[in-house]
């Protein structure tokens, strides 16, 4: 879904109220799906009623996603993105709004949105090793002037911003690459594209997305469930 355009700003007034209605719609949808399953041995009339109720639930979800689908292209894109964000959040422990920003920052750098999860997981592992005094991570972060205390309590987004700022200050391309690879492994070279703008790369991505990250934080779980159903 790379290349989607984003125009969110303050135009999602009332969205939160609408989103809150999704949960009750989802409950009704689940109940109606069960009715349809039981209705396989019942009359077609009963099945039709259950199907109609299910369609109303889907309609509610589509209505809520109207603004997002205008951004992503299709209703399916919105469902897919919600599912991907929910799954990635479970794997990394990162809040969905932060993941939404990181996805855009990675895409802006020519990387795949799928690389967010693996890159963040590698960073988390490296930071843990830094705290344990491992030689490789200690050497890399020392060259960036970053201690374990400086970075341990920061969110992954803040960690990446700090690392990007410090790496961008290194003049030697070879040293930049060496440090990045000690922190991110084989993907370190690709991460340099993200860090080219220093800490501003992620801030720029956040500015491009406007209110979309907070919206996706509210609806991703519902979209994930809807897509699965």
Secondary structure as the mmCIF struct_conf table of DSSP 4:
data_model
#
loop_
_struct_conf.conf_type_id
_struct_conf.id
_struct_conf.beg_label_comp_id
_struct_conf.beg_label_asym_id
_struct_conf.beg_label_seq_id
_struct_conf.end_label_comp_id
_struct_conf.end_label_asym_id
_struct_conf.end_label_seq_id
TURN_TY1_P TURN_TY1_P1 UNK A 2 UNK A 3
BEND BEND1 UNK A 9 UNK A 10
TURN_TY1_P TURN_TY1_P2 UNK A 11 UNK A 14
HELX_RH_AL_P HELX_RH_AL_P1 UNK A 15 UNK A 38
HELX_RH_3T_P HELX_RH_3T_P1 UNK A 39 UNK A 41
BEND BEND2 UNK A 42 UNK A 42
HELX_RH_AL_P HELX_RH_AL_P2 UNK A 44 UNK A 64
TURN_TY1_P TURN_TY1_P3 UNK A 65 UNK A 65
HELX_RH_AL_P HELX_RH_AL_P3 UNK A 66 UNK A 72
BEND BEND3 UNK A 73 UNK A 74
HELX_RH_AL_P HELX_RH_AL_P4 UNK A 75 UNK A 92
HELX_RH_AL_P HELX_RH_AL_P5 UNK A 96 UNK A 108
TURN_TY1_P TURN_TY1_P4 UNK A 109 UNK A 110
TURN_TY1_P TURN_TY1_P5 UNK A 113 UNK A 114
HELX_RH_AL_P HELX_RH_AL_P6 UNK A 115 UNK A 131
TURN_TY1_P TURN_TY1_P6 UNK A 132 UNK A 133
HELX_RH_AL_P HELX_RH_AL_P7 UNK A 135 UNK A 144
TURN_TY1_P TURN_TY1_P7 UNK A 145 UNK A 145
HELX_RH_AL_P HELX_RH_AL_P8 UNK A 148 UNK A 151
TURN_TY1_P TURN_TY1_P8 UNK A 152 UNK A 153
BEND BEND4 UNK A 154 UNK A 154
HELX_RH_AL_P HELX_RH_AL_P9 UNK A 156 UNK A 168
TURN_TY1_P TURN_TY1_P9 UNK A 169 UNK A 169
HELX_RH_AL_P HELX_RH_AL_P10 UNK A 173 UNK A 184
HELX_RH_3T_P HELX_RH_3T_P2 UNK A 185 UNK A 187
HELX_RH_AL_P HELX_RH_AL_P11 UNK A 188 UNK A 195
TURN_TY1_P TURN_TY1_P10 UNK A 196 UNK A 199
HELX_RH_AL_P HELX_RH_AL_P12 UNK A 200 UNK A 209
TURN_TY1_P TURN_TY1_P11 UNK A 210 UNK A 211
HELX_RH_AL_P HELX_RH_AL_P13 UNK A 212 UNK A 228
#
